[in-house]
Amino acid sequence: MSAFSENLKICRKRLQRSQEVVAVQCGMSSMSYRRYESGEREPSLSKLCVLADYFGITLDQLAGREPLPFGEG
């Protein structure tokens, strides 16, 4: 699993949200979100920005280039 996929899962679980809730709130299908979190697919830059904004982190943190602000990942 990539750092991105792992960080996506960590962020979602930290907010105690289901994959479906995050997907709907970020304007994507549940299947697309599941594939991002499982590492099967990677989102476009615009979707990456939406996800980072949703979780309140930077793109570098989401991608694993910098540590997550809450000490995980």
N, C-alpha and C positions, 0 to 999 in steps of 0.2 A: 504494500500500500504506500502511495506517495505521501510526502509531507502535507501536500495540499489536501488530499482525501482525509487524512488523519486529523488535521486541524479543523476541517469542516465538521467532522463528527464531534470533536471535542467541543467546539463552539456551540453546536446544536444542543448537545447534552447539557452543557453548562446553563443554557437557557431553559432546559427541561421542555423542549418542544419536539414534536414528532417531525419526521421527514416531510410528511404531507403539509403540515402547518407552515414550515419554512418555505416549501415550494410555492404554496399559494401566496404567501405574503411577499415572496420575491418575484412573482409573476412568471413562474415556470411550471412545467408539469411535474407531477410526483415522480414519474419514471426518470425524467432527466435528472432531477435532484438525486435520486437513489444511485444513478449511474455515476454522478460526480463523486458522491461519498464512497462508493465502492471502488473507485479508480478505473471503471470501465471507459469513461469518457472525461474530457476536459471541457469546461465551459469557455465561451467566447470572452473576450476582454470586457465587454459590456456587462455580461452576467457576473464575471469576477468582481467587478466594481459594485454591483448590486449586492452581492453576498458579503463583501467586506464591509460595506456601509451598514447592512442589516445587523451584522455581528459587532459593529463598532470597532473594527480593527483595520489595519492597513493592508494593502495588497501584499507587501513583503511578509507581513505576519501570516496572512492566509496561505501564502505559497511556501512558508517554512524558511524563508531567508532571514527572518528575524524571529525571536521568541514571541510567543503569545503574551499579551500584557498581564494575564492572570496566572502565569507560572507553569502552564502546561504546554506540551508540544515542542 
